[in-house]
Amino acid sequence: MPPVGPILKNYNWDATTFFEKLTAKNRLAQENGFVSHRVSGLEGFEECLHDMQECTAFIAISDIAQGYTELNNTPHTRRVKTVFFAMRHAIDDMTARQECMDIMREIFRQFMSVLIQEKVRVMKEHIYLDPRITFVEMPQFFFSGCACAHFQVATDVYTDLRYNFDEWTEDILYDKIFSPEYSDEFK
């Protein structure tokens, strides 16, 4: 495996560790018993919900990302990280559910007060956080007796898509693939 160069080193912002630290250091989260968990997507979040015997509130940071690479004059790769909130309350108590949502909204706001500064820091490493961060409250029937929400943070990193012969076992540029000598191989 070739050594990781500077372009790969800057490829990913460690959102999982970032939000774990925020959860551990935030006063409101600590006062309300929030703990952090690493999960893999919505399935992992749902598994955490079923294990809520050990805690009454958690922030689950997905360690996977959705994304795409855009092929244009300035190619970049976008990764979207998801952070889930869950807070238990008495079943069918809509007032308690609303109080939980209010707490989670406020923790989200406080996280954003740090993220806006983190945005400037990671920009120096050519990682760009999308300023539009969605906060979605999940319906009350998603999980009985538990208020749930999530938000997503998208990052963009410019991607070096220059052809590098050393990455291939043979030269496969467009003009060679579609030359008469190779055209029969791809039918």
Summary of the structure (lengths in Angstrom):
residues: 187
radius of gyration: 21.8
end to end distance: 32.1
largest distance: 73.2
contacts: 464
relative contact order: 0.15
helix: 40%
strand: 27%
